[in-house]
Amino acid sequence: MSKERCKIGVVAPASRISPEVALRVPTLAGRLYPDRTPEIFFHPQCFASHGHFAGDDEARAQAFLDIANDESYDAVWVARGGYGSCRVVEAVMSGMTETARQKAYMGYSDAGMLLAALYRAGFESVAHGPVAQDILRDGGDAAVGRALAWMVDRSPEVLEPTVRSGKKSAAFNIMILSQLLGTPLQPDLGGHVLMLEEVGEAMYRIDRSLFHITSNAEIRRVSGIMLGRCSAITPNEPDFGMNEEEIARYWCQRARIPWLGRADIGHDTNNKIVPFGHYV
């Protein structure tokens, strides 16, 4: 970053986070960067509660804009996944100023809705990577440390290994990408290596979503598909008879999309970072 001390704003466009996160993340940042500890501000909205969400739609959208449009911040970091980003993305995108384009944005899971919209709008520093809430997982310090290394230093060591191949990349949760296709959020992924991951879904749902993704005419312009980890797969009755890689290979072959193997991303603390577009 251009400034000696990075300033990161954390917002929750979907579900709320535990107050413990706001204690543990800055402590970790202080250990990792003792001489230039990044300033990490958790927007109060992160702890609000409105049914399933971290505040109502207006509050969640406004919190995102509070950080994105404030020139003192270098990065906007999504607090966690859950559900709700699709309800605020239109208000977020319509409320952004030119200042918002100068920042880095990071998240994954439900935040893929926002990442897609940002990338479609030409934002240059968008990345699929760990969220603040990941610090509560086993091994979470490593995941959050990886996110900080990208936001503070753009460290190449924390990237998914194939990102540095010179090709354009993008990464999404399978269900999120499937549901945003055909909407005004869909970005141009032509020529990109598309990395996909999933959690908590049955094989038949993974199969159906990959049918939808690979049937999309614009997705068929990608340079290839890689599959990350599909974890906590729910039981399929009867047994589906194929695993996630076999399913992905099947739909890639049907759609004549190159199959490029496995990617080191997933809903876990080993989730590596995938900047959208060309890695610089």
C-alpha positions in Angstrom: 0.0 0.0 0.0 1.1 3.6 -0.5 0.7 4.5 3.1 3.0 3.4 5.9 0.0 2.1 8.0 -2.9 0.4 6.3 -6.4 1.2 7.4 -9.0 -1.5 7.0 -12.8 -1.2 7.5 -14.8 -4.3 8.3 -18.5 -4.4 7.4 -21.1 -7.1 7.5 -23.4 -7.0 4.4 -25.0 -10.4 5.4 -25.0 -11.9 8.9 -23.7 -10.5 12.1 -20.4 -11.4 13.7 -19.4 -12.3 17.3 -17.9 -9.4 19.3 -14.9 -11.8 20.0 -13.8 -11.3 16.4 -13.3 -7.6 17.0 -11.0 -8.4 19.9 -8.9 -11.2 18.3 -8.3 -9.8 14.8 -6.5 -6.6 16.0 -4.5 -8.6 18.5 -3.3 -10.9 15.8 -2.6 -7.9 13.5 -0.4 -6.4 16.2 1.6 -9.6 16.5 2.1 -9.9 12.8 2.9 -6.3 12.2 4.5 -4.9 15.4 6.2 -2.0 13.7 3.3 -0.9 11.4 0.2 -2.5 12.9 -2.8 -2.0 10.5 -5.7 0.0 11.9 -8.7 -2.2 11.8 -12.1 -0.6 12.4 -15.2 -2.8 12.9 -18.2 -0.8 11.8 -20.8 -1.0 14.7 -23.2 -2.4 12.1 -21.3 -5.7 12.2 -22.8 -6.4 15.6 -26.4 -5.3 14.9 -29.2 -7.8 14.7 -32.3 -7.7 12.5 -33.7 -11.2 12.2 -31.2 -13.2 10.1 -29.2 -10.1 9.2 -26.6 -7.7 10.7 -29.1 -4.9 10.7 -31.8 -4.1 8.2 -31.0 -3.7 4.5 -30.6 0.0 4.6 -28.2 -0.2 7.6 -26.0 -2.9 6.0 -25.8 -1.0 2.7 -25.0 2.3 4.4 -22.2 0.7 6.5 -20.6 -0.6 3.4 -20.7 2.8 1.8 -19.4 4.5 5.0 -16.1 2.6 4.6 -16.0 2.5 0.8 -16.5 6.2 0.3 -14.2 7.3 3.1 -10.8 8.2 1.6 -9.0 7.4 4.8 -9.6 3.6 4.3 -7.4 1.4 2.2 -9.5 -1.7 2.2 -13.1 -2.9 2.8 -13.1 -6.3 4.4 -16.3 -8.4 4.6 -16.8 -9.6 8.2 -18.4 -13.0 7.3 -20.7 -14.8 4.9 -24.1 -16.1 5.8 -26.8 -14.5 3.7 -28.0 -11.0 2.7 -25.5 -9.5 0.3 -27.9 -9.8 -2.6 -30.4 -7.6 -0.8 -28.0 -4.6 -0.5 -25.8 -4.9 -3.6 -27.9 -2.6 -5.7 -27.9 0.2 -3.1 -24.2 -0.3 -2.5 -23.2 0.0 -6.1 -25.5 3.0 -6.8 -24.1 4.9 -3.8 -20.4 4.5 -4.4 -18.2 7.5 -5.2 -15.0 7.6 -7.2 -13.1 7.3 -3.9 -14.5 3.7 -3.5 -12.6 2.6 -6.6 -9.2 3.2 -4.9 -9.7 0.5 -2.3 -9.2 -3.2 -2.0 -12.2 -5.5 -1.3 -12.0 -8.9 0.1 -14.5 -11.6 1.1 -16.0 -14.9 -0.1 -19.1 -17.1 0.2 -22.2 -14.8 0.2 -19.9 -11.8 -0.4 -19.5 -13.2 -4.0 -22.5 -11.2 -4.9 -20.7 -8.0 -4.1 -17.4 -9.1 -5.6 -19.2 -9.9 -8.8 -20.8 -6.5 -9.0 -17.6 -4.6 -8.1 -15.6 -6.5 -10.7 -18.3 -5.9 -13.3 -18.1 -2.2 -12.6 -14.4 -2.1 -13.2 -13.0 -2.1 -9.7 -9.4 -3.2 -9.9 -8.7 -4.6 -6.5 -11.3 -7.3 -5.7 -10.3 -10.7 -4.2 -11.9 -13.9 -3.0 -10.3 -14.6 0.4 -10.8 -15.1 4.1 -13.2 -13.1 6.1 -12.7 -11.7 9.6 -15.0 -14.3 11.2 -12.6 -17.0 10.1 -10.5 -16.3 13.1 -12.9 -18.3 15.2 -12.3 -21.5 13.2 -9.6 -24.0 14.1 -6.5 -22.6 12.5 -8.2 -19.3 12.0 -5.1 -17.2 12.8 -3.5 -18.5 9.6 -6.5 -17.6 7.5 -6.8 -14.1 8.8 -3.1 -13.6 8.6 -3.3 -14.5 4.9 -6.1 -11.9 4.4 -4.0 -9.2 6.2 -0.9 -10.1 4.1 -2.9 -9.4 0.9 -4.6 -6.2 2.1 -1.5 -4.7 3.7 1.3 -5.9 1.4 -0.3 -7.7 -1.6 1.9 -10.6 -0.6 2.2 -13.1 -3.4 2.9 -16.0 -1.0 -0.8 -16.0 0.1 -2.3 -16.5 -3.3 -3.8 -19.6 -4.8 -0.7 -21.1 -6.5 -2.0 -20.9 -10.1 -2.9 -17.2 -9.9 0.6 -16.2 -10.8 0.4 -18.1 -14.2 -0.4 -14.8 -16.0 -4.0 -15.7 -16.8 -7.0 -13.8 -15.5 -8.7 -15.5 -12.5 -11.9 -15.3 -10.5 -13.4 -17.4 -7.7 -16.9 -18.0 -6.4 -19.0 -20.3 -4.2 -20.9 -22.5 -6.6 -24.4 -21.6 -5.3 -23.6 -17.9 -5.3 -22.3 -17.9 -8.9 -25.2 -20.0 -10.1 -27.8 -17.6 -8.6 -26.2 -14.4 -9.9 -25.9 -15.6 -13.5 -28.3 -13.8 -15.8 -28.7 -10.9 -13.3 -27.2 -7.4 -13.6 -24.5 -8.6 -11.3 -22.9 -11.1 -13.7 -19.4 -10.0 -14.6 -17.6 -10.7 -17.9 -15.4 -13.7 -17.1 -14.3 -14.4 -20.7 -10.8 -15.7 -20.7 -10.7 -16.2 -16.9 -9.7 -19.3 -15.0 -12.9 -19.8 -13.0 -12.4 -21.4 -9.5 -15.4 -22.8 -7.7 -15.9 -24.1 -4.2 -18.8 -25.2 -2.0 -19.9 -26.1 1.5 -22.9 -27.8 3.1 -24.7 -28.9 -0.1 -25.8 -32.4 -1.3 -24.2 -33.7 -4.5 -27.4 -33.4 -6.5 -27.5 -29.6 -5.7 -23.8 -29.3 -6.7 -24.7 -31.2 -9.9 -27.7 -29.0 -10.7 -25.8 -25.8 -10.0 -22.9 -26.8 -12.2 -25.4 -27.6 -15.0 -26.7 -24.1 -14.7 -23.2 -22.5 -14.5 -21.8 -24.4 -17.5 -24.9 -23.8 -19.6 -24.5 -20.1 -19.4 -23.2 -18.7 -22.8 -20.9 -16.2 -21.1 -19.4 -18.8 -18.7 -18.6 -20.9 -21.7 -16.1 -18.2 -22.7 -13.9 -18.9 -19.6 -10.4 -20.3 -20.3 -11.2 -23.2 -17.9 -12.7 -24.3 -14.6 -10.9 -25.4 -11.5 -12.7 -27.0 -8.5 -11.8 -26.0 -4.9 -12.8 -28.0 -1.9 -16.5 -29.0 -1.4 -16.8 -29.6 2.3 -19.5 -30.7 4.8 -21.5 -32.3 1.9 -24.9 -33.4 3.2 -26.2 -36.9 2.7 -27.7 -37.8 -0.7 -30.5 -40.5 -0.6 -29.9 -42.5 -2.6 -26.2 -42.1 -3.0 -25.5 -39.9 -6.0 -22.8 -42.2 -7.3 -20.3 -39.4 -8.3 -18.1 -37.2 -6.2 -17.7 -33.4 -6.7 -14.7 -33.7 -9.1 -16.5 -36.3 -11.3 -19.5 -34.0 -11.4 -17.4 -30.9 -12.4 -15.5 -32.9 -15.1 -18.8 -34.2 -16.5 -20.3 -30.7 -16.9 -17.1 -29.2 -18.2 -16.9 -32.0 -20.9 -20.6 -31.4 -21.8 -20.1 -27.7 -22.2 -16.7 -28.0 -23.8 -15.1 -26.0 -21.1 -11.5 -27.0 -20.3 -11.1 -28.8 -17.0 -8.0 -27.4 -15.2 -7.9 -29.5 -12.1 -8.2 -28.6 -8.4 -7.8 -25.2 -6.8 -6.6 -24.4 -3.2 -9.8 -22.6 -2.1 -12.7 -23.5 0.1 -14.8 -22.8 3.1 -12.0 -23.5 5.5 -8.9 -21.9 7.0 -6.7 -23.1 4.1 -8.6 -20.9 1.7 -6.1 -19.1 -0.5 -6.6 -15.7 -2.1 -7.7 -15.2 -5.6 -7.6 -11.6 -6.9 -10.0 -11.1 -9.8 -8.6 -10.3 -13.2 -4.8 -10.3 -14.0 -2.6 -10.6 -10.9 -0.1 -7.7 -10.8 
